Amino acid sequence: MKHMLPRPGVGTAGARRHRGFTLIELLIVVVVAGVLAAVALPSFYDNIRKSRRSEAFAAMSAVQQAQERLRSNQANYTTTLSDLGMTATTPGGYYDISLSAPTDPGFTLATGYTVTAVGVAGTSQAKDSQCRKLSARVLGGNLSYAGCGSCTTFTYTATHPCWAQ
């Protein structure tokens, strides 16, 4: 006579076990996922904002090049984007671009200009607490940069953290 072992789940007391998660296990998973999301999402959005700044940099660089082409044919730079064949909003719609004459004493449109990009309200760039406003200034052939989250005036320097490559 052969010795037969019982099949799993048949003929043995308590061998039937229901598979699945308990409510406590499920709640622990939900809490861990919530903590991870709370930590990761702000960092993710900051990286998205930082990467979208490149749109402003590209638009401002295009303005600078167009200004130099214009200046090679006339005595002054311009404060009108349409003179350069450009629009006031970047292609992705995240920044508004503007031009202005220099406000520093002794400088005019013959020697400089300021180009500024500001994050458009309602976009992620409007929430950029460090670099929502970006500016580049050309004075007498020298280029300087500025940036801030919500300033009313810029402090221009040769390098700036918002403009780091």
Residue pairs with C-beta under 8 A, 6 or more apart in sequence:
6 12
8 15
9 15
9 16
21 29
45 124
45 127
48 124
49 124
49 125
49 127
49 128
49 131
52 92
52 94
52 124
52 125
53 125
53 128
53 131
53 134
53 162
55 90
55 91
55 92
55 94
55 95
56 90
56 94
56 95
56 97
56 117
56 125
56 134
57 134
57 163
58 90
59 86
59 90
59 91
59 95
59 97
59 117
60 97
60 115
60 117
60 134
60 136
62 86
63 81
63 84
63 86
63 97
63 99
63 115
64 115
64 136
64 138
64 143
66 84
66 85
66 86
67 77
67 78
67 84
67 113
67 115
67 138
70 77
70 78
70 83
70 84
71 77
75 110
76 108
76 109
76 110
77 109
77 110
77 112
77 113
77 138
78 84
78 99
78 109
78 113
79 99
79 100
79 101
79 109
79 113
80 99
81 87
81 88
81 97
81 98
81 99
86 97
87 97
88 96
88 97
88 98
89 95
89 96
89 97
89 120
90 96
90 97
90 117
93 120
93 123
94 119
94 120
94 123
94 124
94 125
95 117
95 118
95 119
95 120
95 125
95 134
96 117
96 118
96 120
97 115
97 116
97 117
98 115
98 116
98 118
99 113
99 114
99 115
99 116
100 113
100 114
100 116
101 108
101 109
101 112
101 113
101 114
102 108
102 109
102 111
102 112
102 113
102 114
102 137
102 139
103 114
104 112
104 139
107 139
107 140
111 139
111 140
111 141
112 137
112 138
112 139
112 140
113 137
113 138
114 135
114 136
114 137
114 138
115 135
115 136
115 137
116 133
116 134
116 135
116 154
117 133
117 134
117 135
118 132
118 133
118 134
119 125
119 126
119 127
119 128
119 132
119 133
120 126
125 132
126 132
128 149
129 149
129 150
130 147
130 148
130 149
130 161
130 162
131 147
131 148
131 149
131 161
131 162
132 148
132 149
132 150
133 147
133 148
133 149
133 150
133 151
133 154
134 145
134 146
134 147
134 162
134 163
135 145
135 146
135 147
135 154
135 156
136 143
136 144
136 145
136 146
137 143
137 144
137 145
137 146
137 154
137 156
144 156
144 157
144 158
145 156
145 157
145 158
145 159
145 160
145 162
145 163
146 154
146 155
146 156
146 157
146 160
146 162
147 154
147 160
147 161
147 162
147 163
148 154
148 162
